[in-house]
Amino acid sequence: MTIRLTAIARMFAGAATIAGATALAALPAAAQSWDMPVPYGDNNFHTLNHVAFAEDVAEATGGALTITVHPAGSLFKHPEIKNAVRSGQVPVGEFLLSRLSNENALYELDSVPFLATSYDAAEKLWEVSRPKIEELLEAEGLTILYAVPWPPQGLYADRAVDDGSELAGAKFRAYNTATERLATLMDAVPTQVEVPDLAQAFSTGRVNAMITSPSTGANTKAWDYLSHYYDARGWMPKNIVVANIRALRSLDEDTRNAIMAAAEAAQSRGWEASKAETTSKTQALADNGITVAQPSAALKAKLEEVGATMSAEWLERAGAEGEAVLEAFNSGS
């Protein structure tokens, strides 16, 4: 992956020129408009990146194609977005890749705890796993436009957590199969809660703890409903943007090229934004009164024990294909 934008101020500049896209001189008679459902709110860095992507496409096509981003599950709820794109209800959409883990274990690879915990490792993991994931999605009529990781996942709780035993019996927010399993291995009770409902879920006692990014914590003002954050850096799940292949093929070549060039820029911009989020949002948690700390040796050992169990379970589910991807990741090929 080539990261082209280094200045934070330029990350979401809608007026950026997309290399390789051919600007059309005039608006055609039949301009097209695409709806793009996304799960997260207006202020989320993923959503901001999608808005910039849409602006880049509109500029590069001279208005031949406009994309309207629908944030916070306002058009389709998160669990519905993939199938909405697959069925052609919308031509493009975003979802958390690991939400598809029940369909194939490879979709869950980026959520295996402590496998890829740095941006370099996450990039390498995506490079070796992308071809197989592309094959799986293309079989359903979907093509990948871009994928962007969340900041490393940390542990949030409404109480101090020293060795993990404090979470026994706690209600633990889950957002995919991996977090459900992690909660169970921590002797907690997994509870499915989407991001827009986090504040209410914690405030009403529906959940007491979660593992998620500093971005989600800061964007939902976690200081209003919990007290502790542990920078565990467990894994870096990716959000993926896919397009319906039939919808993409219905466009003229210039417009398709503009979309793909804008997608390449969005991926580079998104990874840089994710890195910036890791620092700024962790600081925001501390600035607003949350106790931010590194996991104790005992808590780290417990999390790594859980991670080892989940890694072995994942490899058993993924079989030979998963083993081949892991070998490529570990060998550097």
ZADO-1210 file (C-alpha; in nm, 4 decimals, padded with zeros to 6 digits):
<atoms>
<atom x="00.0000" y="00.0000" z="00.0000" code="MET" pos="1"/>
<atom x="00.1304" y="00.3452" z="-00.0871" code="THR" pos="2"/>
<atom x="00.0380" y="00.6155" z="00.1634" code="ILE" pos="3"/>
<atom x="00.0277" y="00.9382" z="-00.0331" code="ARG" pos="4"/>
<atom x="-00.1083" y="01.1978" z="00.2092" code="LEU" pos="5"/>
<atom x="00.1013" y="01.2870" z="00.5116" code="THR" pos="6"/>
<atom x="-00.0504" y="01.6136" z="00.6333" code="ALA" pos="7"/>
<atom x="-00.3445" y="01.5591" z="00.8660" code="ILE" pos="8"/>
<atom x="-00.5066" y="01.8781" z="00.7420" code="ALA" pos="9"/>
<atom x="-00.5305" y="01.7315" z="00.3905" code="ARG" pos="10"/>
<atom x="-00.6891" y="01.4006" z="00.4894" code="MET" pos="11"/>
<atom x="-01.0453" y="01.4938" z="00.4136" code="PHE" pos="12"/>
<atom x="-00.9937" y="01.7653" z="00.1519" code="ALA" pos="13"/>
<atom x="-01.2714" y="01.7073" z="-00.0941" code="GLY" pos="14"/>
<atom x="-01.1016" y="01.9158" z="-00.3608" code="ALA" pos="15"/>
<atom x="-00.8032" y="01.6793" z="-00.3908" code="ALA" pos="16"/>
<atom x="-00.7188" y="01.5787" z="-00.7463" code="THR" pos="17"/>
<atom x="-00.7312" y="01.2022" z="-00.7935" code="ILE" pos="18"/>
<atom x="-00.4401" y="01.0742" z="-01.0008" code="ALA" pos="19"/>
<atom x="-00.5436" y="00.8594" z="-01.2912" code="GLY" pos="20"/>
<atom x="-00.9072" y="00.9749" z="-01.3022" code="ALA" pos="21"/>
<atom x="-01.0247" y="01.1396" z="-01.6221" code="THR" pos="22"/>
<atom x="-01.2364" y="01.4465" z="-01.5514" code="ALA" pos="23"/>
<atom x="-01.5331" y="01.4756" z="-01.7819" code="LEU" pos="24"/>
<atom x="-01.5736" y="01.8088" z="-01.9492" code="ALA" pos="25"/>
<atom x="-01.9491" y="01.8366" z="-01.9172" code="ALA" pos="26"/>
<atom x="-02.2375" y="01.6869" z="-01.7243" code="LEU" pos="27"/>
<atom x="-02.3942" y="01.4120" z="-01.9360" code="PRO" pos="28"/>
<atom x="-02.7628" y="01.4085" z="-02.0083" code="ALA" pos="29"/>
<atom x="-02.8295" y="01.1187" z="-01.7700" code="ALA" pos="30"/>
<atom x="-02.6193" y="01.1798" z="-01.4585" code="ALA" pos="31"/>
<atom x="-02.6354" y="00.9013" z="-01.2025" code="GLN" pos="32"/>
<atom x="-02.6678" y="00.9118" z="-00.8250" code="SER" pos="33"/>
<atom x="-02.5601" y="00.6349" z="-00.5877" code="TRP" pos="34"/>
<atom x="-02.6650" y="00.5907" z="-00.2255" code="ASP" pos="35"/>
<atom x="-02.3961" y="00.4688" z="00.0153" code="MET" pos="36"/>
<atom x="-02.5125" y="00.3389" z="00.3554" code="PRO" pos="37"/>
<atom x="-02.2507" y="00.3399" z="00.6327" code="VAL" pos="38"/>
<atom x="-02.2854" y="00.2325" z="00.9977" code="PRO" pos="39"/>
<atom x="-02.1140" y="00.5187" z="01.1792" code="TYR" pos="40"/>
<atom x="-02.1952" y="00.8808" z="01.2574" code="GLY" pos="41"/>
<atom x="-02.1022" y="01.2045" z="01.0860" code="ASP" pos="42"/>
<atom x="-01.7977" y="01.2686" z="01.3062" code="ASN" pos="43"/>
<atom x="-01.6423" y="00.9239" z="01.2655" code="ASN" pos="44"/>
<atom x="-01.3169" y="00.9231" z="01.0687" code="PHE" pos="45"/>
<atom x="-01.4411" y="00.6417" z="00.8435" code="HIS" pos="46"/>
<atom x="-01.7504" y="00.8447" z="00.7539" code="THR" pos="47"/>
<atom x="-01.5441" y="01.1559" z="00.6870" code="LEU" pos="48"/>
<atom x="-01.3259" y="00.9506" z="00.4559" code="ASN" pos="49"/>
<atom x="-01.6316" y="00.8246" z="00.2655" code="HIS" pos="50"/>
<atom x="-01.7577" y="01.1803" z="00.2206" code="VAL" pos="51"/>
<atom x="-01.4184" y="01.2756" z="00.0761" code="ALA" pos="52"/>
<atom x="-01.4349" y="00.9700" z="-00.1524" code="PHE" pos="53"/>
<atom x="-01.7774" y="01.0815" z="-00.2778" code="ALA" pos="54"/>
<atom x="-01.6530" y="01.4342" z="-00.3387" code="GLU" pos="55"/>
<atom x="-01.3530" y="01.3011" z="-00.5316" code="ASP" pos="56"/>
<atom x="-01.5779" y="01.0886" z="-00.7539" code="VAL" pos="57"/>
<atom x="-01.8114" y="01.3809" z="-00.8251" code="ALA" pos="58"/>
<atom x="-01.5202" y="01.6067" z="-00.9152" code="GLU" pos="59"/>
<atom x="-01.3367" y="01.3499" z="-01.1278" code="ALA" pos="60"/>
<atom x="-01.6517" y="01.2652" z="-01.3266" code="THR" pos="61"/>
<atom x="-01.7634" y="01.6227" z="-01.3697" code="GLY" pos="62"/>
<atom x="-02.0874" y="01.5344" z="-01.1900" code="GLY" pos="63"/>
<atom x="-02.1614" y="01.2270" z="-01.4029" code="ALA" pos="64"/>
<atom x="-02.1820" y="01.0274" z="-01.0804" code="LEU" pos="65"/>
<atom x="-02.2702" y="01.1609" z="-00.7376" code="THR" pos="66"/>
<atom x="-02.2580" y="00.9469" z="-00.4229" code="ILE" pos="67"/>
<atom x="-02.4692" y="01.0332" z="-00.1191" code="THR" pos="68"/>
<atom x="-02.3293" y="00.8975" z="00.2091" code="VAL" pos="69"/>
<atom x="-02.5990" y="00.7931" z="00.4599" code="HIS" pos="70"/>
<atom x="-02.4332" y="00.7775" z="00.8051" code="PRO" pos="71"/>
<atom x="-02.5232" y="00.6066" z="01.1346" code="ALA" pos="72"/>
<atom x="-02.7283" y="00.3262" z="00.9816" code="GLY" pos="73"/>
<atom x="-02.9894" y="00.5765" z="00.8636" code="SER" pos="74"/>
<atom x="-03.0559" y="00.4007" z="00.5307" code="LEU" pos="75"/>
<atom x="-02.9740" y="00.0408" z="00.6280" code="PHE" pos="76"/>
<atom x="-02.8677" y="-00.0882" z="00.9665" code="LYS" pos="77"/>
<atom x="-02.5154" y="-00.2280" z="00.9919" code="HIS" pos="78"/>
<atom x="-02.6156" y="-00.5982" z="00.9706" code="PRO" pos="79"/>
<atom x="-02.8184" y="-00.5253" z="00.6557" code="GLU" pos="80"/>
<atom x="-02.5646" y="-00.3311" z="00.4502" code="ILE" pos="81"/>
<atom x="-02.3723" y="-00.6161" z="00.2878" code="LYS" pos="82"/>
<atom x="-02.6878" y="-00.7873" z="00.1631" code="ASN" pos="83"/>
<atom x="-02.8334" y="-00.4548" z="00.0496" code="ALA" pos="84"/>
<atom x="-02.5342" y="-00.4071" z="-00.1799" code="VAL" pos="85"/>
<atom x="-02.5332" y="-00.7711" z="-00.2897" code="ARG" pos="86"/>
<atom x="-02.9026" y="-00.7603" z="-00.3839" code="SER" pos="87"/>
<atom x="-02.8646" y="-00.4292" z="-00.5681" code="GLY" pos="88"/>
<atom x="-03.0831" y="-00.2258" z="-00.3323" code="GLN" pos="89"/>
<atom x="-02.7853" y="00.0103" z="-00.3149" code="VAL" pos="90"/>
<atom x="-02.4748" y="00.0015" z="-00.5355" code="PRO" pos="91"/>
<atom x="-02.2125" y="00.0644" z="-00.2655" code="VAL" pos="92"/>
<atom x="-02.1815" y="00.0384" z="00.1121" code="GLY" pos="93"/>
<atom x="-01.9536" y="-00.0059" z="00.4130" code="GLU" pos="94"/>
<atom x="-01.9457" y="-00.2693" z="00.6861" code="PHE" pos="95"/>
<atom x="-01.7100" y="-00.4268" z="00.9372" code="LEU" pos="96"/>
<atom x="-01.5413" y="-00.7139" z="00.7546" code="LEU" pos="97"/>
<atom x="-01.5370" y="-00.9466" z="01.0556" code="SER" pos="98"/>
<atom x="-01.9163" y="-00.9286" z="01.0771" code="ARG" pos="99"/>
<atom x="-01.9083" y="-01.1907" z="00.7991" code="LEU" pos="100"/>
<atom x="-01.7164" y="-01.4434" z="01.0089" code="SER" pos="101"/>
<atom x="-02.0094" y="-01.6856" z="01.0145" code="ASN" pos="102"/>
<atom x="-01.9851" y="-01.7045" z="00.6360" code="GLU" pos="103"/>
<atom x="-01.6129" y="-01.7791" z="00.6202" code="ASN" pos="104"/>
<atom x="-01.3412" y="-01.7729" z="00.8861" code="ALA" pos="105"/>
<atom x="-01.1103" y="-01.5708" z="00.6609" code="LEU" pos="106"/>
<atom x="-01.3350" y="-01.2689" z="00.7100" code="TYR" pos="107"/>
<atom x="-01.2465" y="-01.2822" z="01.0801" code="GLU" pos="108"/>
<atom x="-00.8677" y="-01.2940" z="01.0395" code="LEU" pos="109"/>
<atom x="-00.8120" y="-00.9290" z="01.1287" code="ASP" pos="110"/>
<atom x="-00.9980" y="-00.9838" z="01.4581" code="SER" pos="111"/>
<atom x="-00.7831" y="-01.2705" z="01.5843" code="VAL" pos="112"/>
<atom x="-00.6402" y="-01.1225" z="01.9084" code="PRO" pos="113"/>
<atom x="-00.2728" y="-01.0285" z="01.9116" code="PHE" pos="114"/>
<atom x="-00.2044" y="-01.1495" z="01.5568" code="LEU" pos="115"/>
<atom x="-00.1587" y="-00.8054" z="01.3966" code="ALA" pos="116"/>
<atom x="-00.1401" y="-00.5241" z="01.6508" code="THR" pos="117"/>
<atom x="00.0580" y="-00.2572" z="01.4624" code="SER" pos="118"/>
<atom x="-00.0217" y="-00.0717" z="01.1407" code="TYR" pos="119"/>
<atom x="00.2684" y="-00.2351" z="00.9575" code="ASP" pos="120"/>
<atom x="00.1465" y="-00.5796" z="01.0628" code="ALA" pos="121"/>
<atom x="-00.2144" y="-00.4950" z="00.9767" code="ALA" pos="122"/>
<atom x="-00.1099" y="-00.3768" z="00.6303" code="GLU" pos="123"/>
<atom x="00.0870" y="-00.6940" z="00.5717" code="LYS" pos="124"/>
<atom x="-00.2053" y="-00.9070" z="00.6880" code="LEU" pos="125"/>
<atom x="-00.4390" y="-00.7289" z="00.4465" code="TRP" pos="126"/>
<atom x="-00.1978" y="-00.7745" z="00.1566" code="GLU" pos="127"/>
<atom x="-00.1750" y="-01.1521" z="00.2053" code="VAL" pos="128"/>
<atom x="-00.5455" y="-01.2060" z="00.2791" code="SER" pos="129"/>
<atom x="-00.7035" y="-00.9673" z="00.0288" code="ARG" pos="130"/>
<atom x="-00.6848" y="-01.1957" z="-00.2800" code="PRO" pos="131"/>
<atom x="-00.8841" y="-01.4717" z="-00.1101" code="LYS" pos="132"/>
<atom x="-01.1327" y="-01.2264" z="00.0427" code="ILE" pos="133"/>
<atom x="-01.1806" y="-01.0666" z="-00.2991" code="GLU" pos="134"/>
<atom x="-01.2543" y="-01.4104" z="-00.4430" code="GLU" pos="135"/>
<atom x="-01.5138" y="-01.4822" z="-00.1746" code="LEU" pos="136"/>
<atom x="-01.6918" y="-01.1489" z="-00.2226" code="LEU" pos="137"/>
<atom x="-01.6807" y="-01.1604" z="-00.6015" code="GLU" pos="138"/>
<atom x="-01.8640" y="-01.4930" z="-00.5873" code="ALA" pos="139"/>
<atom x="-02.1527" y="-01.2930" z="-00.4374" code="GLU" pos="140"/>
<atom x="-02.1379" y="-01.0176" z="-00.6956" code="GLY" pos="141"/>
<atom x="-01.9346" y="-00.7742" z="-00.4825" code="LEU" pos="142"/>
<atom x="-01.6029" y="-00.6052" z="-00.5475" code="THR" pos="143"/>
<atom x="-01.3755" y="-00.4372" z="-00.2945" code="ILE" pos="144"/>
<atom x="-01.3212" y="-00.0647" z="-00.3342" code="LEU" pos="145"/>
<atom x="-01.1158" y="00.0009" z="-00.0203" code="TYR" pos="146"/>
<atom x="-01.0576" y="-00.1114" z="00.3368" code="ALA" pos="147"/>
<atom x="-00.9445" y="00.0913" z="00.6391" code="VAL" pos="148"/>
<atom x="-00.8544" y="-00.0369" z="00.9868" code="PRO" pos="149"/>
<atom x="-00.9766" y="00.0904" z="01.3184" code="TRP" pos="150"/>
<atom x="-00.7160" y="00.1986" z="01.5723" code="PRO" pos="151"/>
<atom x="-00.5945" y="-00.0900" z="01.7901" code="PRO" pos="152"/>
<atom x="-00.8690" y="-00.2223" z="02.0153" code="GLN" pos="153"/>
<atom x="-00.8574" y="-00.1472" z="02.3883" code="GLY" pos="154"/>
<atom x="-01.0540" y="-00.2582" z="02.6934" code="LEU" pos="155"/>
<atom x="-01.3174" y="-00.0258" z="02.8424" code="TYR" pos="156"/>
<atom x="-01.4992" y="-00.0889" z="03.1700" code="ALA" pos="157"/>
<atom x="-01.7147" y="00.0794" z="03.4300" code="ASP" pos="158"/>
<atom x="-01.4692" y="-00.0485" z="03.6930" code="ARG" pos="159"/>
<atom x="-01.0958" y="-00.1017" z="03.7455" code="ALA" pos="160"/>
<atom x="-00.9676" y="-00.4246" z="03.5871" code="VAL" pos="161"/>
<atom x="-00.6484" y="-00.5620" z="03.7382" code="ASP" pos="162"/>
<atom x="-00.6265" y="-00.9231" z="03.6239" code="ASP" pos="163"/>
<atom x="-00.9488" y="-00.9853" z="03.4294" code="GLY" pos="164"/>
<atom x="-01.1342" y="-01.1606" z="03.7103" code="SER" pos="165"/>
<atom x="-01.3254" y="-00.8375" z="03.7675" code="GLU" pos="166"/>
<atom x="-01.5121" y="-00.9052" z="03.4414" code="LEU" pos="167"/>
<atom x="-01.6524" y="-01.2415" z="03.5509" code="ALA" pos="168"/>
<atom x="-02.0279" y="-01.2172" z="03.5091" code="GLY" pos="169"/>
<atom x="-02.0079" y="-00.8671" z="03.3590" code="ALA" pos="170"/>
<atom x="-02.2141" y="-00.7880" z="03.0508" code="LYS" pos="171"/>
<atom x="-01.9630" y="-00.7449" z="02.7698" code="PHE" pos="172"/>
<atom x="-02.0531" y="-00.5592" z="02.4514" code="ARG" pos="173"/>
<atom x="-01.9924" y="-00.7691" z="02.1405" code="ALA" pos="174"/>
<atom x="-01.9922" y="-00.6513" z="01.7793" code="TYR" pos="175"/>
<atom x="-01.8896" y="-00.9733" z="01.6001" code="ASN" pos="176"/>
<atom x="-01.8275" y="-01.3425" z="01.6612" code="THR" pos="177"/>
<atom x="-01.4713" y="-01.2795" z="01.7811" code="ALA" pos="178"/>
<atom x="-01.5778" y="-01.0390" z="02.0550" code="THR" pos="179"/>
<atom x="-01.8549" y="-01.2751" z="02.1585" code="GLU" pos="180"/>
<atom x="-01.6001" y="-01.5535" z="02.2019" code="ARG" pos="181"/>
<atom x="-01.3561" y="-01.3248" z="02.3824" code="LEU" pos="182"/>
<atom x="-01.6268" y="-01.2254" z="02.6299" code="ALA" pos="183"/>
<atom x="-01.7085" y="-01.5886" z="02.6969" code="THR" pos="184"/>
<atom x="-01.3422" y="-01.6756" z="02.7555" code="LEU" pos="185"/>
<atom x="-01.3219" y="-01.3846" z="03.0001" code="MET" pos="186"/>
<atom x="-01.6188" y="-01.5371" z="03.1885" code="ASP" pos="187"/>
<atom x="-01.8306" y="-01.2386" z="03.0878" code="ALA" pos="188"/>
<atom x="-02.1706" y="-01.2355" z="02.9186" code="VAL" pos="189"/>
<atom x="-02.1576" y="-01.1255" z="02.5501" code="PRO" pos="190"/>
<atom x="-02.4234" y="-00.8706" z="02.4590" code="THR" pos="191"/>
<atom x="-02.4742" y="-00.7405" z="02.1040" code="GLN" pos="192"/>
<atom x="-02.4834" y="-00.3594" z="02.0962" code="VAL" pos="193"/>
<atom x="-02.4312" y="-00.1312" z="01.7955" code="GLU" pos="194"/>
<atom x="-02.2268" y="00.1874" z="01.8281" code="VAL" pos="195"/>
<atom x="-02.5223" y="00.4333" z="01.8256" code="PRO" pos="196"/>
<atom x="-02.6683" y="00.2522" z="02.1282" code="ASP" pos="197"/>
<atom x="-02.3534" y="00.2348" z="02.3443" code="LEU" pos="198"/>
<atom x="-02.4249" y="00.5269" z="02.5762" code="ALA" pos="199"/>
<atom x="-02.7733" y="00.4034" z="02.6593" code="GLN" pos="200"/>
<atom x="-02.6560" y="00.0433" z="02.6986" code="ALA" pos="201"/>
<atom x="-02.3896" y="00.1373" z="02.9533" code="PHE" pos="202"/>
<atom x="-02.6073" y="00.3912" z="03.1320" code="SER" pos="203"/>
<atom x="-02.8863" y="00.1397" z="03.1835" code="THR" pos="204"/>
<atom x="-02.6543" y="-00.1429" z="03.2880" code="GLY" pos="205"/>
<atom x="-02.7170" y="-00.3457" z="02.9757" code="ARG" pos="206"/>
<atom x="-02.3378" y="-00.3673" z="02.9357" code="VAL" pos="207"/>
<atom x="-02.0472" y="-00.3042" z="03.1737" code="ASN" pos="208"/>
<atom x="-01.7413" y="-00.3499" z="02.9512" code="ALA" pos="209"/>
<atom x="-01.6283" y="-00.3678" z="02.5902" code="MET" pos="210"/>
<atom x="-01.3260" y="-00.3910" z="02.3654" code="ILE" pos="211"/>
<atom x="-01.3267" y="-00.1306" z="02.0921" code="THR" pos="212"/>
<atom x="-01.1153" y="00.1496" z="01.9473" code="SER" pos="213"/>
<atom x="-01.0323" y="00.4831" z="02.1106" code="PRO" pos="214"/>
<atom x="-01.2236" y="00.6396" z="01.8212" code="SER" pos="215"/>
<atom x="-01.5502" y="00.4772" z="01.9208" code="THR" pos="216"/>
<atom x="-01.4929" y="00.5643" z="02.2856" code="GLY" pos="217"/>
<atom x="-01.4255" y="00.9303" z="02.2152" code="ALA" pos="218"/>
<atom x="-01.6964" y="00.9697" z="01.9507" code="ASN" pos="219"/>
<atom x="-01.9608" y="00.8288" z="02.1851" code="THR" pos="220"/>
<atom x="-01.8298" y="01.0322" z="02.4835" code="LYS" pos="221"/>
<atom x="-01.7443" y="00.7239" z="02.6856" code="ALA" pos="222"/>
<atom x="-01.6517" y="00.9461" z="02.9824" code="TRP" pos="223"/>
<atom x="-02.0234" y="00.9954" z="03.0368" code="ASP" pos="224"/>
<atom x="-02.0872" y="00.6267" z="03.1009" code="TYR" pos="225"/>
<atom x="-01.7669" y="00.4434" z="03.2045" code="LEU" pos="226"/>
<atom x="-01.4469" y="00.5055" z="03.3984" code="SER" pos="227"/>
<atom x="-01.1497" y="00.3001" z="03.2725" code="HIS" pos="228"/>
<atom x="-00.9665" y="00.2370" z="02.9446" code="TYR" pos="229"/>
<atom x="-00.6777" y="-00.0077" z="02.9047" code="TYR" pos="230"/>
<atom x="-00.4612" y="00.0322" z="02.5938" code="ASP" pos="231"/>
<atom x="-00.4458" y="-00.3410" z="02.5224" code="ALA" pos="232"/>
<atom x="-00.3877" y="-00.3055" z="02.1432" code="ARG" pos="233"/>
<atom x="-00.5537" y="-00.6395" z="02.0848" code="GLY" pos="234"/>
<atom x="-00.6257" y="-00.6278" z="01.7104" code="TRP" pos="235"/>
<atom x="-00.7142" y="-00.3900" z="01.4284" code="MET" pos="236"/>
<atom x="-01.0413" y="-00.4838" z="01.2554" code="PRO" pos="237"/>
<atom x="-01.1116" y="-00.3291" z="00.9179" code="LYS" pos="238"/>
<atom x="-01.4134" y="-00.1608" z="00.7692" code="ASN" pos="239"/>
<atom x="-01.4550" y="-00.2478" z="00.4040" code="ILE" pos="240"/>
<atom x="-01.6328" y="-00.0632" z="00.1239" code="VAL" pos="241"/>
<atom x="-01.7758" y="-00.2818" z="-00.1513" code="VAL" pos="242"/>
<atom x="-01.9631" y="-00.2118" z="-00.4719" code="ALA" pos="243"/>
<atom x="-02.2173" y="-00.4215" z="-00.6572" code="ASN" pos="244"/>
<atom x="-02.0325" y="-00.5562" z="-00.9609" code="ILE" pos="245"/>
<atom x="-02.3328" y="-00.5175" z="-01.1919" code="ARG" pos="246"/>
<atom x="-02.3781" y="-00.1556" z="-01.0881" code="ALA" pos="247"/>
<atom x="-02.0103" y="-00.0850" z="-01.1436" code="LEU" pos="248"/>
<atom x="-02.0111" y="-00.2476" z="-01.4863" code="ARG" pos="249"/>
<atom x="-02.3146" y="-00.0430" z="-01.5893" code="SER" pos="250"/>
<atom x="-02.0998" y="00.2716" z="-01.5792" code="LEU" pos="251"/>
<atom x="-01.8842" y="00.3953" z="-01.8629" code="ASP" pos="252"/>
<atom x="-01.5111" y="00.3285" z="-01.8481" code="GLU" pos="253"/>
<atom x="-01.4141" y="00.6829" z="-01.7490" code="ASP" pos="254"/>
<atom x="-01.6514" y="00.6772" z="-01.4530" code="THR" pos="255"/>
<atom x="-01.5323" y="00.3332" z="-01.3412" code="ARG" pos="256"/>
<atom x="-01.1726" y="00.4532" z="-01.3580" code="ASN" pos="257"/>
<atom x="-01.2630" y="00.7587" z="-01.1519" code="ALA" pos="258"/>
<atom x="-01.4232" y="00.5406" z="-00.8836" code="ILE" pos="259"/>
<atom x="-01.1243" y="00.3090" z="-00.8609" code="MET" pos="260"/>
<atom x="-00.8774" y="00.5979" z="-00.8448" code="ALA" pos="261"/>
<atom x="-01.0841" y="00.7664" z="-00.5737" code="ALA" pos="262"/>
<atom x="-01.1003" y="00.4355" z="-00.3859" code="ALA" pos="263"/>
<atom x="-00.7226" y="00.3985" z="-00.3945" code="GLU" pos="264"/>
<atom x="-00.6858" y="00.7497" z="-00.2537" code="ALA" pos="265"/>
<atom x="-00.9506" y="00.6788" z="00.0123" code="ALA" pos="266"/>
<atom x="-00.7637" y="00.3710" z="00.1314" code="GLN" pos="267"/>
<atom x="-00.4362" y="00.5616" z="00.1674" code="SER" pos="268"/>
<atom x="-00.6074" y="00.8579" z="00.3328" code="ARG" pos="269"/>
<atom x="-00.8053" y="00.6312" z="00.5644" code="GLY" pos="270"/>
<atom x="-00.5011" y="00.4453" z="00.6961" code="TRP" pos="271"/>
<atom x="-00.3296" y="00.7750" z="00.7733" code="GLU" pos="272"/>
<atom x="-00.6431" y="00.9019" z="00.9465" code="ALA" pos="273"/>
<atom x="-00.6612" y="00.5832" z="01.1545" code="SER" pos="274"/>
<atom x="-00.3052" y="00.6366" z="01.2757" code="LYS" pos="275"/>
<atom x="-00.3858" y="00.9933" z="01.3758" code="ALA" pos="276"/>
<atom x="-00.7010" y="00.8743" z="01.5548" code="GLU" pos="277"/>
<atom x="-00.5036" y="00.6354" z="01.7721" code="THR" pos="278"/>
<atom x="-00.3112" y="00.9223" z="01.9300" code="THR" pos="279"/>
<atom x="-00.5728" y="01.1953" z="01.9364" code="SER" pos="280"/>
<atom x="-00.8686" y="00.9915" z="02.0590" code="LYS" pos="281"/>
<atom x="-00.6722" y="00.8140" z="02.3318" code="THR" pos="282"/>
<atom x="-00.5682" y="01.1573" z="02.4565" code="GLN" pos="283"/>
<atom x="-00.9303" y="01.2733" z="02.4389" code="ALA" pos="284"/>
<atom x="-01.0329" y="00.9898" z="02.6694" code="LEU" pos="285"/>
<atom x="-00.7760" y="01.0973" z="02.9275" code="ALA" pos="286"/>
<atom x="-00.8532" y="01.4674" z="02.8892" code="ASP" pos="287"/>
<atom x="-01.2181" y="01.4000" z="02.9699" code="ASN" pos="288"/>
<atom x="-01.1537" y="01.2087" z="03.2893" code="GLY" pos="289"/>
<atom x="-01.1293" y="00.8435" z="03.1916" code="ILE" pos="290"/>
<atom x="-00.8477" y="00.6565" z="03.3645" code="THR" pos="291"/>
<atom x="-00.6218" y="00.5557" z="03.0741" code="VAL" pos="292"/>
<atom x="-00.3610" y="00.2914" z="03.1541" code="ALA" pos="293"/>
<atom x="-00.1590" y="00.0069" z="03.0141" code="GLN" pos="294"/>
<atom x="-00.2832" y="-00.3401" z="03.1100" code="PRO" pos="295"/>
<atom x="-00.1185" y="-00.4859" z="03.4181" code="SER" pos="296"/>
<atom x="00.1084" y="-00.7875" z="03.3688" code="ALA" pos="297"/>
<atom x="-00.1695" y="-01.0112" z="03.4999" code="ALA" pos="298"/>
<atom x="-00.4325" y="-00.8632" z="03.2678" code="LEU" pos="299"/>
<atom x="-00.1982" y="-00.8793" z="02.9699" code="LYS" pos="300"/>
<atom x="-00.1251" y="-01.2448" z="03.0460" code="ALA" pos="301"/>
<atom x="-00.4961" y="-01.3209" z="03.0643" code="LYS" pos="302"/>
<atom x="-00.5678" y="-01.1460" z="02.7354" code="LEU" pos="303"/>
<atom x="-00.2795" y="-01.3257" z="02.5648" code="GLU" pos="304"/>
<atom x="-00.4077" y="-01.6582" z="02.6980" code="GLU" pos="305"/>
<atom x="-00.7483" y="-01.5811" z="02.5498" code="VAL" pos="306"/>
<atom x="-00.5808" y="-01.4760" z="02.2261" code="GLY" pos="307"/>
<atom x="-00.3877" y="-01.8022" z="02.1982" code="ALA" pos="308"/>
<atom x="-00.7082" y="-02.0012" z="02.2450" code="THR" pos="309"/>
<atom x="-00.8916" y="-01.7961" z="01.9835" code="MET" pos="310"/>
<atom x="-00.6022" y="-01.8233" z="01.7360" code="SER" pos="311"/>
<atom x="-00.6052" y="-02.2014" z="01.7614" code="ALA" pos="312"/>
<atom x="-00.9831" y="-02.2094" z="01.7227" code="GLU" pos="313"/>
<atom x="-00.9675" y="-01.9793" z="01.4209" code="TRP" pos="314"/>
<atom x="-00.7051" y="-02.1939" z="01.2485" code="LEU" pos="315"/>
<atom x="-00.9177" y="-02.5040" z="01.2998" code="GLU" pos="316"/>
<atom x="-01.2177" y="-02.3312" z="01.1394" code="ARG" pos="317"/>
<atom x="-01.0193" y="-02.1773" z="00.8557" code="ALA" pos="318"/>
<atom x="-00.8502" y="-02.5023" z="00.7540" code="GLY" pos="319"/>
<atom x="-00.5911" y="-02.5214" z="00.4779" code="ALA" pos="320"/>
<atom x="-00.6835" y="-02.1836" z="00.3260" code="GLU" pos="321"/>
<atom x="-00.6369" y="-02.0088" z="00.6585" code="GLY" pos="322"/>
<atom x="-00.3116" y="-02.1894" z="00.7226" code="GLU" pos="323"/>
<atom x="-00.1775" y="-02.0777" z="00.3843" code="ALA" pos="324"/>
<atom x="-00.2647" y="-01.7142" z="00.4546" code="VAL" pos="325"/>
<atom x="-00.1001" y="-01.7287" z="00.7978" code="LEU" pos="326"/>
<atom x="00.2121" y="-01.8863" z="00.6492" code="GLU" pos="327"/>
<atom x="00.2324" y="-01.6019" z="00.3980" code="ALA" pos="328"/>
<atom x="00.1843" y="-01.3485" z="00.6774" code="PHE" pos="329"/>
<atom x="00.4502" y="-01.5036" z="00.8999" code="ASN" pos="330"/>
<atom x="00.6989" y="-01.5591" z="00.6171" code="SER" pos="331"/>
<atom x="00.6699" y="-01.2105" z="00.4728" code="GLY" pos="332"/>
<atom x="00.5858" y="-01.3399" z="00.1270" code="SER" pos="333"/>
</atoms>
